[in-house]
Amino acid sequence: MNELIILACALLPALLLMLFIYYKDINPEPPYLVLKGFLLGMGIALPISLVEILVETLLSPFLIIPLIGAVITAFCVAAIPEETGKYLALKWLVKKYPHEMDERMDGIVYAVSVSLGFAALENVTYLFQNADAWVQVGIARALLAVPGHYAFAVLMGYFFSLYYFGDRSKATRTNIILVPVVAHGIYDTLCFVSEILPAIGGIITMMLIYFCYRMHQFALSKIREHANWDAQNQQTYDEQDTQYSQNDDEWAHGAEALRNMIENKS
């Protein structure tokens, strides 16, 4: 019974954030496809963890230097493999179902589904590994780690949609990976440094909280930007559709009048 409670609490933060972003889309994506992205994110967790172990082994001589090791671990062992894996999964998902990728918010929704699937499985692992203190670990990760993966994914999805829908600049393409990697790396660095330097751990933790706050504010602004673009695009489409319908009605009425006139003359 206790195992089921731990499992539910581990999955709940990711599921709530998934629902939040899902309903931010004015034309929600097919649930089965969002679920597929979520499961895909879970599926890439093991391969990514193996890559992380390999990278950690290769870089082990540098990791023994406390602060430098923390930065290298944060960026090279965690951020780069994880965000690259999520990007490849996102790209595969969109390539397999291109007909569903028809709005800018879709890139964010699919990126978040993959990332939260990864975060959910990671959260399950952490909570069961710390079963004696799963409540404390669960609360900390629900407030920071899982929302962190969500925010990284919003940033990835934002630039992915920009590139997908026409902004083919090199900067935009680079930012699909670069921005979430930098955000992820900074987040992990602050976490690791707070453990290495317990004397100033409180200050580092406050810096981490402030960084997360700013990152989420930025992510929300990007969600609003794409949502507004989609809404304006939808409005334009509806107006054009209405105009076409009116034109069709006018042609139909004209054709009917012409037929009546011909029939009356004959």
C-alpha positions as CSV (number, residue, x, y, z in Angstrom):
1,M,0.0,0.0,0.0
2,N,2.8,2.4,0.9
3,E,4.5,1.7,-2.4
4,L,1.3,2.7,-4.3
5,I,1.2,6.0,-2.3
6,I,4.8,6.7,-3.1
7,L,4.2,5.9,-6.8
8,A,1.1,8.2,-7.0
9,C,2.9,11.1,-5.3
10,A,5.9,10.7,-7.6
11,L,3.7,10.8,-10.7
12,L,1.2,13.5,-9.6
13,P,3.4,16.6,-10.1
14,A,4.2,15.7,-13.7
15,L,0.5,14.8,-14.5
16,L,-0.7,18.1,-13.0
17,L,1.8,20.1,-15.1
18,M,0.8,18.1,-18.2
19,L,-2.8,19.0,-17.7
20,F,-1.9,22.6,-17.1
21,I,0.0,22.9,-20.4
22,Y,-2.5,20.8,-22.3
23,Y,-5.4,23.2,-21.6
24,K,-3.3,26.2,-22.5
25,D,-3.6,25.0,-26.1
26,I,-6.7,26.6,-27.7
27,N,-7.0,23.5,-29.9
28,P,-5.9,20.7,-27.7
29,E,-3.8,17.9,-29.2
30,P,-5.1,14.3,-29.4
31,P,-4.9,12.8,-25.9
32,Y,-3.4,9.6,-27.3
33,L,-0.5,11.5,-28.9
34,V,0.2,13.5,-25.7
35,L,0.2,10.2,-23.8
36,K,2.5,8.7,-26.4
37,G,4.9,11.7,-25.9
38,F,4.7,11.1,-22.1
39,L,5.5,7.4,-22.5
40,L,8.3,8.2,-24.9
41,G,9.8,10.4,-22.3
42,M,9.8,7.6,-19.9
43,G,11.2,5.3,-22.5
44,I,14.3,7.5,-23.1
45,A,15.2,7.7,-19.4
46,L,17.2,4.4,-19.4
47,P,19.2,5.1,-22.5
48,I,20.0,8.7,-21.3
49,S,21.0,7.3,-17.9
50,L,23.5,5.0,-19.6
51,V,24.9,7.8,-21.6
52,E,25.3,9.8,-18.4
53,I,27.2,7.0,-16.7
54,L,29.5,6.8,-19.7
55,V,30.1,10.6,-19.7
56,E,30.6,10.6,-16.0
57,T,33.2,7.8,-16.3
58,L,35.1,9.6,-19.1
59,L,35.1,12.9,-17.1
60,S,35.8,11.4,-13.7
61,P,39.3,12.9,-13.4
62,F,37.8,16.4,-13.5
63,L,34.8,15.6,-11.3
64,I,36.9,15.3,-8.1
65,I,37.6,19.1,-8.2
66,P,34.7,20.3,-6.1
67,L,33.3,23.4,-7.8
68,I,34.6,22.7,-11.3
69,G,33.3,19.1,-10.9
70,A,29.9,20.4,-10.0
71,V,29.7,22.6,-13.1
72,I,30.9,19.8,-15.3
73,T,28.4,17.3,-13.8
74,A,25.6,19.8,-14.1
75,F,26.2,20.6,-17.8
76,C,28.0,17.6,-19.3
77,V,26.7,14.7,-17.3
78,A,23.1,15.9,-16.8
79,A,21.9,18.8,-18.9
80,I,23.4,18.0,-22.3
81,P,22.5,14.3,-22.5
82,E,19.0,14.8,-21.0
83,E,18.0,17.8,-23.1
84,T,19.5,16.2,-26.3
85,G,17.6,13.0,-25.6
86,K,14.3,14.9,-25.1
87,Y,15.0,16.9,-28.3
88,L,15.5,13.7,-30.4
89,A,12.3,12.3,-28.9
90,L,10.4,15.5,-29.7
91,K,11.7,15.5,-33.3
92,W,10.8,11.9,-33.8
93,L,7.3,12.4,-32.5
94,V,6.6,15.4,-34.7
95,K,8.2,13.7,-37.7
96,K,5.9,10.7,-37.2
97,Y,2.8,12.8,-36.8
98,P,3.4,16.0,-38.8
99,H,-0.3,16.5,-39.5
100,E,-0.9,17.2,-35.8
101,M,1.8,19.8,-35.6
102,D,-0.3,22.7,-37.0
103,E,0.1,25.4,-34.3
104,R,2.9,27.0,-32.4
105,M,1.6,25.8,-29.0
106,D,1.8,22.2,-30.3
107,G,5.6,22.3,-30.1
108,I,5.4,23.3,-26.5
109,V,2.8,20.7,-25.7
110,Y,4.8,17.9,-27.2
111,A,8.1,19.0,-25.7
112,V,6.5,19.2,-22.3
113,S,4.8,15.7,-22.7
114,V,8.2,14.1,-23.4
115,S,10.0,16.0,-20.7
116,L,7.4,15.3,-18.0
117,G,7.4,11.6,-18.9
118,F,11.2,11.7,-18.3
119,A,10.7,13.7,-15.1
120,A,8.0,11.4,-13.8
121,L,10.1,8.2,-14.1
122,E,13.1,10.1,-12.6
123,N,10.9,11.2,-9.8
124,V,9.7,7.6,-9.1
125,T,13.3,6.5,-9.0
126,Y,14.3,9.2,-6.5
127,L,11.4,8.6,-4.2
128,F,11.9,4.9,-4.0
129,Q,15.6,5.3,-3.5
130,N,14.8,7.6,-0.6
131,A,11.8,5.6,0.7
132,D,12.7,6.5,4.4
133,A,12.4,10.2,3.6
134,W,10.1,10.1,0.5
135,V,7.8,12.8,1.8
136,Q,10.6,15.4,2.1
137,V,12.2,14.3,-1.1
138,G,8.8,14.3,-2.9
139,I,7.9,17.8,-1.7
140,A,11.3,19.2,-2.7
141,R,11.2,17.6,-6.2
142,A,7.5,18.5,-6.7
143,L,8.4,22.2,-6.1
144,L,11.7,22.4,-8.0
145,A,12.9,19.4,-10.0
146,V,9.7,18.4,-11.9
147,P,8.7,22.0,-12.6
148,G,12.3,22.5,-13.7
149,H,12.0,19.8,-16.4
150,Y,8.6,21.4,-17.4
151,A,10.2,24.8,-17.8
152,F,13.2,23.5,-19.8
153,A,10.7,21.8,-22.1
154,V,8.6,25.0,-22.6
155,L,11.8,26.8,-23.7
156,M,12.7,23.9,-26.1
157,G,9.2,23.7,-27.5
158,Y,9.1,27.5,-28.0
159,F,12.2,27.6,-30.2
160,F,11.2,24.3,-31.9
161,S,7.9,25.8,-33.0
162,L,9.6,29.1,-34.1
163,Y,12.0,27.1,-36.3
164,Y,9.3,24.6,-37.5
165,F,6.9,27.4,-38.6
166,G,9.4,29.4,-40.7
167,D,12.1,31.1,-38.6
168,R,14.9,29.0,-40.1
169,S,17.7,31.1,-38.7
170,K,20.8,29.4,-37.3
171,A,20.3,31.2,-34.0
172,T,16.8,29.8,-33.6
173,R,17.9,26.3,-34.5
174,T,20.7,26.5,-32.0
175,N,18.5,27.8,-29.2
176,I,16.2,24.7,-29.4
177,I,19.0,22.9,-27.5
178,L,21.2,25.6,-26.2
179,V,18.6,27.5,-24.1
180,P,17.2,24.5,-22.2
181,V,20.7,23.1,-21.7
182,V,21.9,26.4,-20.2
183,A,18.8,26.6,-18.0
184,H,19.1,23.0,-16.9
185,G,22.9,23.4,-16.3
186,I,22.5,26.5,-14.1
187,Y,19.7,24.8,-12.1
188,D,21.8,21.7,-11.4
189,T,24.9,23.7,-10.7
190,L,23.1,25.6,-8.0
191,C,21.8,22.4,-6.5
192,F,25.2,20.7,-6.4
193,V,27.0,23.8,-5.1
194,S,24.5,24.1,-2.2
195,E,25.6,20.6,-1.2
196,I,29.3,21.2,-1.6
197,L,29.2,24.5,0.4
198,P,26.8,23.9,3.2
199,A,28.1,27.0,5.0
200,I,26.4,29.1,2.4
201,G,23.8,26.5,1.4
202,G,21.0,28.8,2.4
203,I,22.1,31.6,0.2
204,I,22.6,29.2,-2.7
205,T,19.1,27.8,-2.2
206,M,17.7,31.3,-2.2
207,M,19.5,31.9,-5.5
208,L,18.1,28.6,-6.8
209,I,14.5,29.6,-5.9
210,Y,14.9,33.0,-7.5
211,F,16.4,31.5,-10.6
212,C,13.4,29.1,-10.8
213,Y,11.0,31.9,-10.4
214,R,12.5,33.9,-13.2
215,M,12.8,30.9,-15.4
216,H,9.1,30.1,-15.0
217,Q,8.1,33.7,-15.6
218,F,10.1,33.6,-18.8
219,A,8.5,30.3,-19.8
220,L,5.0,31.6,-19.1
221,S,5.7,34.6,-21.3
222,K,6.7,32.2,-24.2
223,I,3.5,30.2,-23.7
224,R,1.4,33.4,-23.9
225,E,3.3,34.5,-27.0
226,H,2.6,31.3,-28.9
227,A,-0.9,31.0,-27.6
228,N,-1.7,34.6,-28.7
229,W,-0.2,33.9,-32.1
230,D,-2.3,30.8,-32.5
231,A,-5.4,32.7,-31.4
232,Q,-4.8,35.5,-33.8
233,N,-4.1,33.0,-36.6
234,Q,-7.3,31.2,-35.7
235,Q,-9.3,34.5,-35.8
236,T,-7.9,35.4,-39.2
237,Y,-8.7,31.9,-40.5
238,D,-12.3,32.2,-39.1
239,E,-12.8,35.6,-40.7
240,Q,-11.5,34.3,-44.1
241,D,-13.7,31.3,-43.8
242,T,-16.7,33.5,-43.0
243,Q,-15.9,35.7,-46.0
244,Y,-15.6,32.7,-48.3
245,S,-18.9,31.4,-47.0
246,Q,-20.6,34.8,-47.7
247,N,-19.1,34.8,-51.2
248,D,-20.3,31.3,-51.8
249,D,-23.8,32.3,-50.7
250,E,-23.7,35.3,-53.0
251,W,-22.7,33.2,-55.9
252,A,-25.4,30.6,-55.1
253,H,-28.1,33.3,-54.9
254,G,-26.8,34.8,-58.2
255,A,-26.9,31.5,-59.9
256,E,-30.3,30.7,-58.6
257,A,-31.6,34.1,-59.8
258,L,-30.1,33.5,-63.2
259,R,-31.7,30.1,-63.5
260,N,-35.1,31.5,-62.5
261,M,-34.7,34.2,-65.1
262,I,-33.9,31.7,-67.8
263,E,-36.7,29.5,-66.9
264,N,-39.2,32.4,-66.9
265,K,-38.1,33.5,-70.3
266,S,-38.4,30.0,-71.7
